[in-house]
Amino acid sequence: MFLRKKTIKGHEYWYLVENTWNEGKSRQHVLKYLGKRESFDMGKVIKYIEEENKKKKIKKQELKESK
């Protein structure tokens, strides 16, 4: 997961994006539109990304152990 900044007509807009693999190709999916930088708390976004990454790690570990 990562943040993407797009500049449209001089205004910056932020998105939360995730890479996934589909049929051997990498695809990027917008998970959430965050808006202009002033409209969201970067600390909360970073914390959310860290929590989601921990959840994914745990799921991978559980899948490994079940095999």
Contacts in CASP RR format, 6 or more apart in sequence:
PFRMAT RR
TARGET T0000
AUTHOR 0000-0000-0000
METHOD contacts of the structure
MODEL  1
MFLRKKTIKGHEYWYLVENTWNEGKSRQHVLKYLGKRESFDMGKVIKYIE
EENKKKKIKKQELKESK
1 16 0 8 1.000
1 17 0 8 1.000
1 18 0 8 1.000
1 31 0 8 1.000
1 49 0 8 1.000
1 52 0 8 1.000
1 53 0 8 1.000
2 16 0 8 1.000
2 17 0 8 1.000
2 18 0 8 1.000
2 49 0 8 1.000
3 14 0 8 1.000
3 15 0 8 1.000
3 16 0 8 1.000
3 17 0 8 1.000
3 34 0 8 1.000
3 45 0 8 1.000
4 14 0 8 1.000
4 15 0 8 1.000
4 16 0 8 1.000
4 17 0 8 1.000
4 30 0 8 1.000
5 12 0 8 1.000
5 13 0 8 1.000
5 14 0 8 1.000
5 15 0 8 1.000
6 12 0 8 1.000
6 13 0 8 1.000
6 14 0 8 1.000
6 15 0 8 1.000
7 13 0 8 1.000
11 36 0 8 1.000
12 36 0 8 1.000
12 37 0 8 1.000
13 33 0 8 1.000
13 34 0 8 1.000
13 35 0 8 1.000
13 36 0 8 1.000
14 33 0 8 1.000
14 34 0 8 1.000
14 35 0 8 1.000
14 36 0 8 1.000
14 37 0 8 1.000
14 40 0 8 1.000
15 30 0 8 1.000
15 31 0 8 1.000
15 32 0 8 1.000
15 33 0 8 1.000
15 34 0 8 1.000
15 35 0 8 1.000
16 30 0 8 1.000
16 31 0 8 1.000
16 32 0 8 1.000
16 33 0 8 1.000
16 34 0 8 1.000
16 45 0 8 1.000
16 48 0 8 1.000
16 49 0 8 1.000
17 28 0 8 1.000
17 29 0 8 1.000
17 30 0 8 1.000
17 31 0 8 1.000
18 28 0 8 1.000
18 29 0 8 1.000
18 31 0 8 1.000
19 26 0 8 1.000
19 27 0 8 1.000
19 28 0 8 1.000
19 29 0 8 1.000
20 26 0 8 1.000
20 27 0 8 1.000
20 28 0 8 1.000
20 29 0 8 1.000
21 27 0 8 1.000
34 40 0 8 1.000
34 45 0 8 1.000
END
